[in-house]
Amino acid sequence: MGNAAPEDSFKAFYENFGFETYPFDKFSAEQESGIQDQIFISPSFYGPIVEKFSNGLGMFLVGERGTGKTAATLDLIRASEATNFIVIIDTFSSIAPDFQPYDLCHHITRSICDILFKKIFENAASLRRLDASQRLLLSYLYHEFTMPTTKAELTRRLSQLQLPRYKRVINFFYNPMRLITSLALAMSQSYLSKEFGIINIPISSGEIMKTYPDLPFKSDNTFNSMDANIRLIEKISDLVK
């Protein structure tokens, strides 16, 4: 029999220790997705951290590379309540090396808004609890701190944030009705003129608008600019709660 291939020998080597795969081919907790809960071992300092986290207290985890900061954070997230609002900010490539406090606040605000609006549009019923000023603040945040793919999507989302469902339904049916009415009148006038020789007296769009005026159900997309700062982040936190 020939000698086993080197890779087969190495596979047999780590399988001899009870490993199904090579355990040292990943170098960070983020790369161990799917098995983090199986391989995490609570460090000796973990108790006070869990207690502070459970009580909603702020904290900083500081330590050298490889001491388990990320693994501990991910374990806290796994153990958190389903209703908790969790934002992970681990990418800072958009921030210049000589950043100002505004740049960091803007980055944090955008990261929070990404998660906030994902949850809102998955559960639009949550908007019913908000008053008009809170809805307007949400609209501003969506307008300034998210990147909708099209202008039409922006308009639709602002309408969803600001207008109750029944107003959006009325708008949906009312505006096409105005167009259909205008076309029907124009076609009727043309038919009567040809068949009966009736003088065609055009009805102006202004007269149609008097009969079917604009509904006051519109969303606002004009906002005064607000600085991205701690106060704005606090307002967003109040909305999240």
N, C-alpha and C positions, 0 to 999 in steps of 0.2 A: 504494500500500500504506500502511496506517495505521502509526503508530508502535507499537513493541513496548511491552507493559505494563511498568511499572517493575520488578516482580519478575522478569520474564523478562530484562530488561537486567542486573539485578544478578546473576542466576544465570549469565548468559553471562560476566559480568565475572570471577567467581571460577573458573569453569570454564576460562577462558582461562589461568589460572595452574596448571592441572592438578588442581584440587580437584574432587571429586565432590559434596561438600556444603560448606556454609559452615563454615569451620574455627574461627570465633570465637564460636559460639553457646553454648559450654560454658565454665564458669569454674573447674572443679576437675577433678582427676584421677579422682575417683569417678564423675563424670558421663560419662567417656569409656569406659565399659564396652564391651568387645568390640573396641576398637581400641587399647587401651593398649600392647600389645606391639608394635604397628606404628609408633607415634608416639614411643615413649620413646627419648630420647637420653641416654646415660650422661654425667653431669656430670663435671667434672675431679676432684672429690673422691671419686668413686664407688669406686675401687679398694680403699682401706682399709676402707670400709664392707662391701663384699662379702667381704673376707678375714675380718673380725671375725664377720660373720654365719655364714660357712661353718664357723668354728671354735667356734661356739656361745657367743660372748662377748656380754655385755650391752652395750647402748649407748643413747645418746640422740641423736636427730637434731633439731637445733635450727636454726631459720632463719626469716627473714621469710616472710610469706604469698607464695605463688607461686614459692618457690625450688626446689620439687621434692621436698619431704619425702615427701608421700603417693605421688607417682609412683615414687620410689625404693623405698619400702616395698612397694608393690604389685609392683614388678619382682622384688624379693627373694622375695616369696611365690610368684610364678610360677616362679621358678628353683629353689625348694626341693624337697627330696625328698618323694615322695608319702606317705612314712611320717611326716613331720613333723606335729606337733600345733600347729595355728595358730589363735589366738584373736584376733580383731580387736575392740577395744573403742573405738568411736567415737561412742557415744551416752551422754550423761551427764545427761539431763533428769531422771532419777529422783533425782539427788543434790542436796540443798539447797545454796544458796550458802554457808551457814555450816557446811558438813559437817565431821564429825570423821573421824579416821583410820579408825575402825571402819566408817563409811559407805562409804568408798572401797574398803576390803578386801572388804566385803560385795558391792559392785557387781562387783569383779573376780572374786570367787569364783563369783557367779551366772553371769557371762559364760563362765568356764571350764567350769562344770558343764553349761551348755547344749550346748556342743560335745562334751564328754566323753560325756554320756549318749546323744547322737545317734549317736556312733561305737559305743558299747557295744551299743545295741539294733539297730544295723545288723550287728554282728558279735558275737553273744552268745557265740561260742566263746572269745572273749578272757577271759571270766570264769573259765574253767577254770584259769587260771594263778594265780588269787588264793586266798589262804587265808581262813579264816573271819573274822578280824579286818579284813582288807581289804574283804571283802564287806560287813561291817557298817558300815564307814566309808562305803562307796559308798551304802549304804541311807540313812545319816544325811544325806549330801549331797543325795540325791534328795529326801528328805523335807523338808529345810529350805531348799534353794536352787533348786528347780524348782517349776513350777506345773502339776501334772497337771490335766486337765480335770475328772475326777470322782474320787470316793473309791474307786470300783471300780478305776479305772486305777492309782491309788496303791497299792492292795493287790496288784494283779497285778504291778506293776513291782517292788515290794519283795520279793515272792515270787521273781521272776525273778532278782533280784540276790543273794538270800541262799541260795536252795535250788538244788541241782544239778537237772538236767533230770529224772533218774529219780525223784526225790522228788516233783517237781511232777506227773509222769505218774501216780504212785501216788495222790496226793491227788485228781487229776482223776477217777479211776475209783472210788476207795474211798468218798468221801463220798456220791455218788449211790447206791452200792450199799447203804449203811446206810439211806437213805431208802426205797428200793425194798423192802428187807427188812421194814421197819416197816409199810409199807402192805400188803405181801403177808400178813403175819401178821394184821393187823386184818381184812382181807377174808376170810381163811380162817376165823377165829373166827366172824365174822358168818354165813358160809355154813353152817358146821357147826351153829351154834345154830338156824338156821331149818329146816334139812333134817332134822336128827336129834334136835332138842330137847336138844342138849348144852348144859349150863350154860356160859355165856360167862364165862370167867375172863380178864379183860384182862391182857395182858402190859405191864408198865410200860416206859416209855422207858428207865428205869434198867437194867432187865434186858437190854434190847437193847444198851445201851451197854457192859454187861459182856461180851457176846458179841462186839460190834464196838466196841472202845474207840477213843478218839481217837488218831490217829497223832501222834507227836511232831514231824511235819514242818510247822512253822509259822514264818512270818517274824515278826520283831520290829519293832514300830513305836513303841516307847517309847525315846526317846533323851534323854540328858543334853545340855543346851544347851552348845554350844561357841562361844566368841567368834570372829567372823570376823577373823582377823589373819594376819600373815605366816606364822606357824607352820602354820596350817591350809592356806594356799596351798602351802606347801612339801610338806605331806603329799599334797595333790592332785597335785602335780608328780611325786612318787614313784610314785603310782598310774598316772599317764599313762605314765611310762617303762616 
